[in-house]
Amino acid sequence: MEKINIKDLFILIFYCICILCCAVMLGYLIAPTIIYFKVGIFNIDWGFVLPDTFKKGCVGGTILGIGIWLKGKLRERQINKE
């Protein structure tokens, strides 16, 4: 098993932010799409959606990336003890 370092932390945070931004954007697009098929009007406020998506993705992705990295680091320590 490879040693877990700080570089891995930043890579994890970056990937988690990207994934969560995509997931939040998808969530914001699902409701207007359903309304479009029911009513025929696609109404979305991009001025609200894009900054909010970025904020939520950054906060959630950072927390998730740090958590995954810490779990890997603790598992690495546990394996090294054995």
HTML snippet that shows the backbone in 3Dmol.js (N, CA, C, O; Angstrom):
<script src="https://3Dmol.org/build/3Dmol-min.js"></script>
<div id="view" style="width:600px;height:400px;position:relative"></div>
<script>
const pdb = `
ATOM      1  N   MET A   1       0.849  -1.187   0.000  1.00  0.00           N
ATOM      2  CA  MET A   1       0.000   0.000   0.000  1.00  0.00           C
ATOM      3  C   MET A   1       0.893   1.248   0.000  1.00  0.00           C
ATOM      4  O   MET A   1       1.899   1.311   0.706  1.00  0.00           O
ATOM      5  N   GLU A   2       0.510   2.201  -0.782  1.00  0.00           N
ATOM      6  CA  GLU A   2       1.250   3.447  -0.897  1.00  0.00           C
ATOM      7  C   GLU A   2       1.036   4.325   0.333  1.00  0.00           C
ATOM      8  O   GLU A   2      -0.024   4.289   0.958  1.00  0.00           O
ATOM      9  N   LYS A   3       2.046   5.108   0.667  1.00  0.00           N
ATOM     10  CA  LYS A   3       1.923   6.027   1.796  1.00  0.00           C
ATOM     11  C   LYS A   3       1.004   7.195   1.424  1.00  0.00           C
ATOM     12  O   LYS A   3       1.086   7.731   0.319  1.00  0.00           O
ATOM     13  N   ILE A   4       0.146   7.574   2.343  1.00  0.00           N
ATOM     14  CA  ILE A   4      -0.804   8.671   2.113  1.00  0.00           C
ATOM     15  C   ILE A   4      -0.140   9.971   2.557  1.00  0.00           C
ATOM     16  O   ILE A   4       0.353  10.064   3.681  1.00  0.00           O
ATOM     17  N   ASN A   5      -0.126  10.982   1.672  1.00  0.00           N
ATOM     18  CA  ASN A   5       0.540  12.241   1.996  1.00  0.00           C
ATOM     19  C   ASN A   5      -0.391  13.434   1.741  1.00  0.00           C
ATOM     20  O   ASN A   5      -1.558  13.264   1.390  1.00  0.00           O
ATOM     21  N   ILE A   6       0.145  14.623   1.921  1.00  0.00           N
ATOM     22  CA  ILE A   6      -0.638  15.860   1.773  1.00  0.00           C
ATOM     23  C   ILE A   6      -1.100  16.054   0.327  1.00  0.00           C
ATOM     24  O   ILE A   6      -2.182  16.592   0.093  1.00  0.00           O
ATOM     25  N   LYS A   7      -0.301  15.627  -0.628  1.00  0.00           N
ATOM     26  CA  LYS A   7      -0.692  15.746  -2.035  1.00  0.00           C
ATOM     27  C   LYS A   7      -1.999  15.004  -2.287  1.00  0.00           C
ATOM     28  O   LYS A   7      -2.864  15.480  -3.022  1.00  0.00           O
ATOM     29  N   ASP A   8      -2.133  13.839  -1.672  1.00  0.00           N
ATOM     30  CA  ASP A   8      -3.372  13.065  -1.803  1.00  0.00           C
ATOM     31  C   ASP A   8      -4.560  13.819  -1.218  1.00  0.00           C
ATOM     32  O   ASP A   8      -5.672  13.730  -1.740  1.00  0.00           O
ATOM     33  N   LEU A   9      -4.332  14.554  -0.143  1.00  0.00           N
ATOM     34  CA  LEU A   9      -5.403  15.344   0.465  1.00  0.00           C
ATOM     35  C   LEU A   9      -5.940  16.374  -0.521  1.00  0.00           C
ATOM     36  O   LEU A   9      -7.154  16.503  -0.680  1.00  0.00           O
ATOM     37  N   PHE A  10      -5.061  17.098  -1.176  1.00  0.00           N
ATOM     38  CA  PHE A  10      -5.506  18.133  -2.113  1.00  0.00           C
ATOM     39  C   PHE A  10      -6.173  17.538  -3.353  1.00  0.00           C
ATOM     40  O   PHE A  10      -7.128  18.104  -3.883  1.00  0.00           O
ATOM     41  N   ILE A  11      -5.668  16.403  -3.806  1.00  0.00           N
ATOM     42  CA  ILE A  11      -6.304  15.732  -4.939  1.00  0.00           C
ATOM     43  C   ILE A  11      -7.702  15.271  -4.559  1.00  0.00           C
ATOM     44  O   ILE A  11      -8.645  15.450  -5.330  1.00  0.00           O
ATOM     45  N   LEU A  12      -7.848  14.677  -3.369  1.00  0.00           N
ATOM     46  CA  LEU A  12      -9.160  14.232  -2.898  1.00  0.00           C
ATOM     47  C   LEU A  12     -10.130  15.398  -2.768  1.00  0.00           C
ATOM     48  O   LEU A  12     -11.283  15.297  -3.187  1.00  0.00           O
ATOM     49  N   ILE A  13      -9.673  16.493  -2.195  1.00  0.00           N
ATOM     50  CA  ILE A  13     -10.539  17.663  -2.037  1.00  0.00           C
ATOM     51  C   ILE A  13     -10.988  18.173  -3.404  1.00  0.00           C
ATOM     52  O   ILE A  13     -12.161  18.497  -3.585  1.00  0.00           O
ATOM     53  N   PHE A  14     -10.080  18.246  -4.354  1.00  0.00           N
ATOM     54  CA  PHE A  14     -10.430  18.722  -5.695  1.00  0.00           C
ATOM     55  C   PHE A  14     -11.476  17.820  -6.342  1.00  0.00           C
ATOM     56  O   PHE A  14     -12.474  18.303  -6.875  1.00  0.00           O
ATOM     57  N   TYR A  15     -11.244  16.505  -6.294  1.00  0.00           N
ATOM     58  CA  TYR A  15     -12.195  15.563  -6.888  1.00  0.00           C
ATOM     59  C   TYR A  15     -13.555  15.625  -6.202  1.00  0.00           C
ATOM     60  O   TYR A  15     -14.590  15.596  -6.868  1.00  0.00           O
ATOM     61  N   CYS A  16     -13.556  15.709  -4.888  1.00  0.00           N
ATOM     62  CA  CYS A  16     -14.824  15.754  -4.151  1.00  0.00           C
ATOM     63  C   CYS A  16     -15.594  17.040  -4.459  1.00  0.00           C
ATOM     64  O   CYS A  16     -16.818  17.013  -4.590  1.00  0.00           O
ATOM     65  N   ILE A  17     -14.892  18.152  -4.573  1.00  0.00           N
ATOM     66  CA  ILE A  17     -15.555  19.411  -4.936  1.00  0.00           C
ATOM     67  C   ILE A  17     -16.180  19.295  -6.332  1.00  0.00           C
ATOM     68  O   ILE A  17     -17.323  19.705  -6.536  1.00  0.00           O
ATOM     69  N   CYS A  18     -15.440  18.744  -7.279  1.00  0.00           N
ATOM     70  CA  CYS A  18     -15.978  18.592  -8.641  1.00  0.00           C
ATOM     71  C   CYS A  18     -17.202  17.688  -8.659  1.00  0.00           C
ATOM     72  O   CYS A  18     -18.201  18.010  -9.301  1.00  0.00           O
ATOM     73  N   ILE A  19     -17.132  16.573  -7.967  1.00  0.00           N
ATOM     74  CA  ILE A  19     -18.248  15.627  -7.951  1.00  0.00           C
ATOM     75  C   ILE A  19     -19.470  16.244  -7.282  1.00  0.00           C
ATOM     76  O   ILE A  19     -20.585  16.112  -7.786  1.00  0.00           O
ATOM     77  N   LEU A  20     -19.271  16.912  -6.157  1.00  0.00           N
ATOM     78  CA  LEU A  20     -20.414  17.506  -5.466  1.00  0.00           C
ATOM     79  C   LEU A  20     -21.000  18.684  -6.237  1.00  0.00           C
ATOM     80  O   LEU A  20     -22.215  18.882  -6.218  1.00  0.00           O
ATOM     81  N   CYS A  21     -20.170  19.465  -6.911  1.00  0.00           N
ATOM     82  CA  CYS A  21     -20.709  20.550  -7.746  1.00  0.00           C
ATOM     83  C   CYS A  21     -21.595  19.978  -8.853  1.00  0.00           C
ATOM     84  O   CYS A  21     -22.663  20.517  -9.143  1.00  0.00           O
ATOM     85  N   CYS A  22     -21.150  18.898  -9.459  1.00  0.00           N
ATOM     86  CA  CYS A  22     -21.968  18.259 -10.505  1.00  0.00           C
ATOM     87  C   CYS A  22     -23.265  17.705  -9.923  1.00  0.00           C
ATOM     88  O   CYS A  22     -24.324  17.834 -10.538  1.00  0.00           O
ATOM     89  N   ALA A  23     -23.192  17.095  -8.748  1.00  0.00           N
ATOM     90  CA  ALA A  23     -24.387  16.526  -8.127  1.00  0.00           C
ATOM     91  C   ALA A  23     -25.389  17.614  -7.747  1.00  0.00           C
ATOM     92  O   ALA A  23     -26.592  17.449  -7.948  1.00  0.00           O
ATOM     93  N   VAL A  24     -24.900  18.718  -7.203  1.00  0.00           N
ATOM     94  CA  VAL A  24     -25.794  19.820  -6.828  1.00  0.00           C
ATOM     95  C   VAL A  24     -26.414  20.443  -8.072  1.00  0.00           C
ATOM     96  O   VAL A  24     -27.602  20.762  -8.081  1.00  0.00           O
ATOM     97  N   MET A  25     -25.616  20.618  -9.123  1.00  0.00           N
ATOM     98  CA  MET A  25     -26.141  21.163 -10.377  1.00  0.00           C
ATOM     99  C   MET A  25     -27.213  20.248 -10.948  1.00  0.00           C
ATOM    100  O   MET A  25     -28.245  20.721 -11.423  1.00  0.00           O
ATOM    101  N   LEU A  26     -26.980  18.960 -10.906  1.00  0.00           N
ATOM    102  CA  LEU A  26     -27.965  18.002 -11.376  1.00  0.00           C
ATOM    103  C   LEU A  26     -29.247  18.105 -10.553  1.00  0.00           C
ATOM    104  O   LEU A  26     -30.351  18.041 -11.094  1.00  0.00           O
ATOM    105  N   GLY A  27     -29.089  18.263  -9.252  1.00  0.00           N
ATOM    106  CA  GLY A  27     -30.258  18.430  -8.389  1.00  0.00           C
ATOM    107  C   GLY A  27     -31.051  19.685  -8.717  1.00  0.00           C
ATOM    108  O   GLY A  27     -32.282  19.675  -8.697  1.00  0.00           O
ATOM    109  N   TYR A  28     -30.345  20.757  -9.015  1.00  0.00           N
ATOM    110  CA  TYR A  28     -31.029  21.996  -9.390  1.00  0.00           C
ATOM    111  C   TYR A  28     -31.711  21.887 -10.755  1.00  0.00           C
ATOM    112  O   TYR A  28     -32.698  22.577 -11.008  1.00  0.00           O
ATOM    113  N   LEU A  29     -31.203  21.039 -11.623  1.00  0.00           N
ATOM    114  CA  LEU A  29     -31.787  20.907 -12.959  1.00  0.00           C
ATOM    115  C   LEU A  29     -32.951  19.918 -13.021  1.00  0.00           C
ATOM    116  O   LEU A  29     -33.763  19.984 -13.943  1.00  0.00           O
ATOM    117  N   ILE A  30     -33.042  19.015 -12.068  1.00  0.00           N
ATOM    118  CA  ILE A  30     -34.102  18.003 -12.107  1.00  0.00           C
ATOM    119  C   ILE A  30     -35.489  18.627 -11.960  1.00  0.00           C
ATOM    120  O   ILE A  30     -36.394  18.316 -12.735  1.00  0.00           O
ATOM    121  N   ALA A  31     -35.658  19.502 -10.974  1.00  0.00           N
ATOM    122  CA  ALA A  31     -36.990  20.097 -10.736  1.00  0.00           C
ATOM    123  C   ALA A  31     -37.487  20.917 -11.935  1.00  0.00           C
ATOM    124  O   ALA A  31     -38.622  20.709 -12.363  1.00  0.00           O
ATOM    125  N   PRO A  32     -36.692  21.836 -12.495  1.00  0.00           N
ATOM    126  CA  PRO A  32     -37.188  22.571 -13.679  1.00  0.00           C
ATOM    127  C   PRO A  32     -37.464  21.666 -14.879  1.00  0.00           C
ATOM    128  O   PRO A  32     -38.348  21.956 -15.684  1.00  0.00           O
ATOM    129  N   THR A  33     -36.713  20.576 -15.001  1.00  0.00           N
ATOM    130  CA  THR A  33     -36.953  19.647 -16.104  1.00  0.00           C
ATOM    131  C   THR A  33     -38.292  18.944 -15.944  1.00  0.00           C
ATOM    132  O   THR A  33     -39.030  18.786 -16.916  1.00  0.00           O
ATOM    133  N   ILE A  34     -38.610  18.524 -14.733  1.00  0.00           N
ATOM    134  CA  ILE A  34     -39.907  17.899 -14.467  1.00  0.00           C
ATOM    135  C   ILE A  34     -41.034  18.892 -14.733  1.00  0.00           C
ATOM    136  O   ILE A  34     -42.048  18.540 -15.335  1.00  0.00           O
ATOM    137  N   ILE A  35     -40.855  20.127 -14.287  1.00  0.00           N
ATOM    138  CA  ILE A  35     -41.860  21.157 -14.528  1.00  0.00           C
ATOM    139  C   ILE A  35     -41.998  21.432 -16.026  1.00  0.00           C
ATOM    140  O   ILE A  35     -43.101  21.686 -16.510  1.00  0.00           O
ATOM    141  N   TYR A  36     -40.895  21.383 -16.756  1.00  0.00           N
ATOM    142  CA  TYR A  36     -40.937  21.601 -18.201  1.00  0.00           C
ATOM    143  C   TYR A  36     -41.820  20.554 -18.889  1.00  0.00           C
ATOM    144  O   TYR A  36     -42.621  20.887 -19.762  1.00  0.00           O
ATOM    145  N   PHE A  37     -41.668  19.304 -18.493  1.00  0.00           N
ATOM    146  CA  PHE A  37     -42.476  18.256 -19.117  1.00  0.00           C
ATOM    147  C   PHE A  37     -43.945  18.319 -18.707  1.00  0.00           C
ATOM    148  O   PHE A  37     -44.817  17.882 -19.458  1.00  0.00           O
ATOM    149  N   LYS A  38     -44.223  18.856 -17.525  1.00  0.00           N
ATOM    150  CA  LYS A  38     -45.613  18.968 -17.074  1.00  0.00           C
ATOM    151  C   LYS A  38     -46.301  20.217 -17.628  1.00  0.00           C
ATOM    152  O   LYS A  38     -47.431  20.139 -18.111  1.00  0.00           O
ATOM    153  N   VAL A  39     -45.621  21.376 -17.559  1.00  0.00           N
ATOM    154  CA  VAL A  39     -46.228  22.660 -17.902  1.00  0.00           C
ATOM    155  C   VAL A  39     -45.751  23.178 -19.260  1.00  0.00           C
ATOM    156  O   VAL A  39     -46.516  23.811 -19.988  1.00  0.00           O
ATOM    157  N   GLY A  40     -44.491  22.911 -19.601  1.00  0.00           N
ATOM    158  CA  GLY A  40     -43.963  23.386 -20.869  1.00  0.00           C
ATOM    159  C   GLY A  40     -43.096  24.617 -20.738  1.00  0.00           C
ATOM    160  O   GLY A  40     -42.757  25.237 -21.745  1.00  0.00           O
ATOM    161  N   ILE A  41     -42.724  24.992 -19.507  1.00  0.00           N
ATOM    162  CA  ILE A  41     -41.890  26.173 -19.285  1.00  0.00           C
ATOM    163  C   ILE A  41     -40.636  25.741 -18.521  1.00  0.00           C
ATOM    164  O   ILE A  41     -40.728  25.142 -17.449  1.00  0.00           O
ATOM    165  N   PHE A  42     -39.468  26.051 -19.084  1.00  0.00           N
ATOM    166  CA  PHE A  42     -38.199  25.750 -18.404  1.00  0.00           C
ATOM    167  C   PHE A  42     -37.690  27.039 -17.784  1.00  0.00           C
ATOM    168  O   PHE A  42     -37.163  27.906 -18.480  1.00  0.00           O
ATOM    169  N   ASN A  43     -37.849  27.162 -16.488  1.00  0.00           N
ATOM    170  CA  ASN A  43     -37.511  28.399 -15.790  1.00  0.00           C
ATOM    171  C   ASN A  43     -36.462  28.093 -14.725  1.00  0.00           C
ATOM    172  O   ASN A  43     -36.740  27.408 -13.740  1.00  0.00           O
ATOM    173  N   ILE A  44     -35.251  28.612 -14.939  1.00  0.00           N
ATOM    174  CA  ILE A  44     -34.188  28.439 -13.950  1.00  0.00           C
ATOM    175  C   ILE A  44     -33.398  29.743 -13.867  1.00  0.00           C
ATOM    176  O   ILE A  44     -33.105  30.368 -14.886  1.00  0.00           O
ATOM    177  N   ASP A  45     -33.061  30.140 -12.657  1.00  0.00           N
ATOM    178  CA  ASP A  45     -32.329  31.378 -12.415  1.00  0.00           C
ATOM    179  C   ASP A  45     -30.839  31.056 -12.281  1.00  0.00           C
ATOM    180  O   ASP A  45     -30.369  30.708 -11.198  1.00  0.00           O
ATOM    181  N   TRP A  46     -30.099  31.173 -13.391  1.00  0.00           N
ATOM    182  CA  TRP A  46     -28.685  30.816 -13.382  1.00  0.00           C
ATOM    183  C   TRP A  46     -27.872  31.719 -12.469  1.00  0.00           C
ATOM    184  O   TRP A  46     -26.831  31.306 -11.958  1.00  0.00           O
ATOM    185  N   GLY A  47     -28.331  32.940 -12.259  1.00  0.00           N
ATOM    186  CA  GLY A  47     -27.630  33.866 -11.364  1.00  0.00           C
ATOM    187  C   GLY A  47     -27.640  33.392  -9.915  1.00  0.00           C
ATOM    188  O   GLY A  47     -26.755  33.744  -9.136  1.00  0.00           O
ATOM    189  N   PHE A  48     -28.627  32.608  -9.563  1.00  0.00           N
ATOM    190  CA  PHE A  48     -28.703  32.034  -8.220  1.00  0.00           C
ATOM    191  C   PHE A  48     -28.072  30.647  -8.187  1.00  0.00           C
ATOM    192  O   PHE A  48     -27.374  30.298  -7.235  1.00  0.00           O
ATOM    193  N   VAL A  49     -28.318  29.862  -9.225  1.00  0.00           N
ATOM    194  CA  VAL A  49     -27.921  28.453  -9.227  1.00  0.00           C
ATOM    195  C   VAL A  49     -26.400  28.279  -9.257  1.00  0.00           C
ATOM    196  O   VAL A  49     -25.858  27.506  -8.466  1.00  0.00           O
ATOM    197  N   LEU A  50     -25.711  28.973 -10.142  1.00  0.00           N
ATOM    198  CA  LEU A  50     -24.269  28.766 -10.286  1.00  0.00           C
ATOM    199  C   LEU A  50     -23.464  29.136  -9.037  1.00  0.00           C
ATOM    200  O   LEU A  50     -22.639  28.332  -8.603  1.00  0.00           O
ATOM    201  N   PRO A  51     -23.665  30.315  -8.442  1.00  0.00           N
ATOM    202  CA  PRO A  51     -22.894  30.604  -7.225  1.00  0.00           C
ATOM    203  C   PRO A  51     -23.257  29.670  -6.070  1.00  0.00           C
ATOM    204  O   PRO A  51     -22.390  29.264  -5.297  1.00  0.00           O
ATOM    205  N   ASP A  52     -24.544  29.334  -5.960  1.00  0.00           N
ATOM    206  CA  ASP A  52     -24.970  28.454  -4.877  1.00  0.00           C
ATOM    207  C   ASP A  52     -24.396  27.050  -5.066  1.00  0.00           C
ATOM    208  O   ASP A  52     -23.994  26.405  -4.097  1.00  0.00           O
ATOM    209  N   THR A  53     -24.358  26.584  -6.300  1.00  0.00           N
ATOM    210  CA  THR A  53     -23.773  25.283  -6.599  1.00  0.00           C
ATOM    211  C   THR A  53     -22.298  25.262  -6.221  1.00  0.00           C
ATOM    212  O   THR A  53     -21.814  24.301  -5.624  1.00  0.00           O
ATOM    213  N   PHE A  54     -21.590  26.326  -6.574  1.00  0.00           N
ATOM    214  CA  PHE A  54     -20.159  26.396  -6.267  1.00  0.00           C
ATOM    215  C   PHE A  54     -19.918  26.435  -4.762  1.00  0.00           C
ATOM    216  O   PHE A  54     -19.023  25.756  -4.258  1.00  0.00           O
ATOM    217  N   LYS A  55     -20.718  27.230  -4.039  1.00  0.00           N
ATOM    218  CA  LYS A  55     -20.568  27.310  -2.576  1.00  0.00           C
ATOM    219  C   LYS A  55     -20.816  25.960  -1.918  1.00  0.00           C
ATOM    220  O   LYS A  55     -20.015  25.509  -1.098  1.00  0.00           O
ATOM    221  N   LYS A  56     -21.916  25.319  -2.272  1.00  0.00           N
ATOM    222  CA  LYS A  56     -22.255  24.030  -1.665  1.00  0.00           C
ATOM    223  C   LYS A  56     -21.245  22.958  -2.040  1.00  0.00           C
ATOM    224  O   LYS A  56     -20.881  22.125  -1.211  1.00  0.00           O
ATOM    225  N   GLY A  57     -20.797  22.978  -3.274  1.00  0.00           N
ATOM    226  CA  GLY A  57     -19.796  22.004  -3.698  1.00  0.00           C
ATOM    227  C   GLY A  57     -18.473  22.183  -2.980  1.00  0.00           C
ATOM    228  O   GLY A  57     -17.827  21.203  -2.607  1.00  0.00           O
ATOM    229  N   CYS A  58     -18.066  23.430  -2.784  1.00  0.00           N
ATOM    230  CA  CYS A  58     -16.794  23.693  -2.100  1.00  0.00           C
ATOM    231  C   CYS A  58     -16.845  23.288  -0.628  1.00  0.00           C
ATOM    232  O   CYS A  58     -15.921  22.652  -0.121  1.00  0.00           O
ATOM    233  N   VAL A  59     -17.914  23.653   0.045  1.00  0.00           N
ATOM    234  CA  VAL A  59     -18.024  23.314   1.470  1.00  0.00           C
ATOM    235  C   VAL A  59     -18.126  21.803   1.646  1.00  0.00           C
ATOM    236  O   VAL A  59     -17.363  21.210   2.409  1.00  0.00           O
ATOM    237  N   GLY A  60     -19.054  21.189   0.951  1.00  0.00           N
ATOM    238  CA  GLY A  60     -19.241  19.750   1.088  1.00  0.00           C
ATOM    239  C   GLY A  60     -18.050  18.949   0.599  1.00  0.00           C
ATOM    240  O   GLY A  60     -17.660  17.967   1.232  1.00  0.00           O
ATOM    241  N   GLY A  61     -17.470  19.357  -0.519  1.00  0.00           N
ATOM    242  CA  GLY A  61     -16.321  18.646  -1.072  1.00  0.00           C
ATOM    243  C   GLY A  61     -15.096  18.719  -0.187  1.00  0.00           C
ATOM    244  O   GLY A  61     -14.355  17.744  -0.058  1.00  0.00           O
ATOM    245  N   THR A  62     -14.881  19.871   0.421  1.00  0.00           N
ATOM    246  CA  THR A  62     -13.740  20.015   1.327  1.00  0.00           C
ATOM    247  C   THR A  62     -13.907  19.113   2.545  1.00  0.00           C
ATOM    248  O   THR A  62     -12.977  18.406   2.931  1.00  0.00           O
ATOM    249  N   ILE A  63     -15.075  19.139   3.138  1.00  0.00           N
ATOM    250  CA  ILE A  63     -15.330  18.303   4.320  1.00  0.00           C
ATOM    251  C   ILE A  63     -15.219  16.824   3.953  1.00  0.00           C
ATOM    252  O   ILE A  63     -14.598  16.050   4.683  1.00  0.00           O
ATOM    253  N   LEU A  64     -15.808  16.430   2.840  1.00  0.00           N
ATOM    254  CA  LEU A  64     -15.761  15.040   2.404  1.00  0.00           C
ATOM    255  C   LEU A  64     -14.332  14.603   2.088  1.00  0.00           C
ATOM    256  O   LEU A  64     -13.917  13.513   2.482  1.00  0.00           O
ATOM    257  N   GLY A  65     -13.584  15.439   1.386  1.00  0.00           N
ATOM    258  CA  GLY A  65     -12.195  15.109   1.051  1.00  0.00           C
ATOM    259  C   GLY A  65     -11.322  14.940   2.285  1.00  0.00           C
ATOM    260  O   GLY A  65     -10.516  14.012   2.360  1.00  0.00           O
ATOM    261  N   ILE A  66     -11.482  15.834   3.250  1.00  0.00           N
ATOM    262  CA  ILE A  66     -10.703  15.729   4.490  1.00  0.00           C
ATOM    263  C   ILE A  66     -11.090  14.466   5.253  1.00  0.00           C
ATOM    264  O   ILE A  66     -10.225  13.775   5.791  1.00  0.00           O
ATOM    265  N   GLY A  67     -12.381  14.165   5.301  1.00  0.00           N
ATOM    266  CA  GLY A  67     -12.841  12.975   6.001  1.00  0.00           C
ATOM    267  C   GLY A  67     -12.305  11.693   5.385  1.00  0.00           C
ATOM    268  O   GLY A  67     -11.861  10.798   6.105  1.00  0.00           O
ATOM    269  N   ILE A  68     -12.342  11.596   4.068  1.00  0.00           N
ATOM    270  CA  ILE A  68     -11.819  10.405   3.389  1.00  0.00           C
ATOM    271  C   ILE A  68     -10.315  10.289   3.604  1.00  0.00           C
ATOM    272  O   ILE A  68      -9.802   9.195   3.838  1.00  0.00           O
ATOM    273  N   TRP A  69      -9.610  11.413   3.527  1.00  0.00           N
ATOM    274  CA  TRP A  69      -8.169  11.403   3.726  1.00  0.00           C
ATOM    275  C   TRP A  69      -7.816  10.966   5.149  1.00  0.00           C
ATOM    276  O   TRP A  69      -6.903  10.164   5.345  1.00  0.00           O
ATOM    277  N   LEU A  70      -8.546  11.498   6.150  1.00  0.00           N
ATOM    278  CA  LEU A  70      -8.289  11.114   7.539  1.00  0.00           C
ATOM    279  C   LEU A  70      -8.554   9.626   7.754  1.00  0.00           C
ATOM    280  O   LEU A  70      -7.795   8.959   8.457  1.00  0.00           O
ATOM    281  N   LYS A  71      -9.611   9.107   7.161  1.00  0.00           N
ATOM    282  CA  LYS A  71      -9.906   7.682   7.285  1.00  0.00           C
ATOM    283  C   LYS A  71      -8.771   6.848   6.697  1.00  0.00           C
ATOM    284  O   LYS A  71      -8.366   5.847   7.289  1.00  0.00           O
ATOM    285  N   GLY A  72      -8.263   7.249   5.550  1.00  0.00           N
ATOM    286  CA  GLY A  72      -7.141   6.540   4.951  1.00  0.00           C
ATOM    287  C   GLY A  72      -5.886   6.629   5.804  1.00  0.00           C
ATOM    288  O   GLY A  72      -5.148   5.653   5.943  1.00  0.00           O
ATOM    289  N   LYS A  73      -5.652   7.802   6.370  1.00  0.00           N
ATOM    290  CA  LYS A  73      -4.477   8.004   7.224  1.00  0.00           C
ATOM    291  C   LYS A  73      -4.563   7.146   8.484  1.00  0.00           C
ATOM    292  O   LYS A  73      -3.571   6.552   8.905  1.00  0.00           O
ATOM    293  N   LEU A  74      -5.767   7.084   9.090  1.00  0.00           N
ATOM    294  CA  LEU A  74      -5.940   6.247  10.283  1.00  0.00           C
ATOM    295  C   LEU A  74      -5.770   4.769   9.949  1.00  0.00           C
ATOM    296  O   LEU A  74      -5.179   4.022  10.730  1.00  0.00           O
ATOM    297  N   ARG A  75      -6.279   4.344   8.806  1.00  0.00           N
ATOM    298  CA  ARG A  75      -6.124   2.949   8.387  1.00  0.00           C
ATOM    299  C   ARG A  75      -4.649   2.647   8.130  1.00  0.00           C
ATOM    300  O   ARG A  75      -4.177   1.557   8.455  1.00  0.00           O
ATOM    301  N   GLU A  76      -3.921   3.595   7.556  1.00  0.00           N
ATOM    302  CA  GLU A  76      -2.499   3.414   7.324  1.00  0.00           C
ATOM    303  C   GLU A  76      -1.752   3.242   8.642  1.00  0.00           C
ATOM    304  O   GLU A  76      -0.885   2.376   8.754  1.00  0.00           O
ATOM    305  N   ARG A  77      -2.076   4.046   9.624  1.00  0.00           N
ATOM    306  CA  ARG A  77      -1.449   3.931  10.943  1.00  0.00           C
ATOM    307  C   ARG A  77      -1.761   2.591  11.594  1.00  0.00           C
ATOM    308  O   ARG A  77      -0.896   1.978  12.220  1.00  0.00           O
ATOM    309  N   GLN A  78      -3.002   2.143  11.441  1.00  0.00           N
ATOM    310  CA  GLN A  78      -3.416   0.884  12.032  1.00  0.00           C
ATOM    311  C   GLN A  78      -2.653  -0.283  11.382  1.00  0.00           C
ATOM    312  O   GLN A  78      -2.228  -1.206  12.078  1.00  0.00           O
ATOM    313  N   ILE A  79      -2.480  -0.246  10.077  1.00  0.00           N
ATOM    314  CA  ILE A  79      -1.744  -1.303   9.391  1.00  0.00           C
ATOM    315  C   ILE A  79      -0.272  -1.285   9.786  1.00  0.00           C
ATOM    316  O   ILE A  79       0.348  -2.340   9.923  1.00  0.00           O
ATOM    317  N   ASN A  80       0.289  -0.094   9.970  1.00  0.00           N
ATOM    318  CA  ASN A  80       1.696   0.023  10.358  1.00  0.00           C
ATOM    319  C   ASN A  80       1.934  -0.486  11.772  1.00  0.00           C
ATOM    320  O   ASN A  80       3.023  -0.980  12.067  1.00  0.00           O
ATOM    321  N   LYS A  81       0.943  -0.378  12.656  1.00  0.00           N
ATOM    322  CA  LYS A  81       1.071  -0.879  14.017  1.00  0.00           C
ATOM    323  C   LYS A  81       1.130  -2.406  14.045  1.00  0.00           C
ATOM    324  O   LYS A  81       1.810  -2.998  14.883  1.00  0.00           O
ATOM    325  N   GLU A  82       0.408  -3.031  13.119  1.00  0.00           N
ATOM    326  CA  GLU A  82       0.329  -4.503  13.116  1.00  0.00           C
ATOM    327  C   GLU A  82       1.560  -5.145  12.571  1.00  0.00           C
ATOM    328  O   GLU A  82       1.639  -6.372  12.506  1.00  0.00           O
TER     329      GLU A  82
END
`;
const viewer = $3Dmol.createViewer("view");
viewer.addModel(pdb, "pdb");
viewer.setStyle({}, {cartoon: {color: "spectrum"}});
viewer.zoomTo();
viewer.render();
</script>
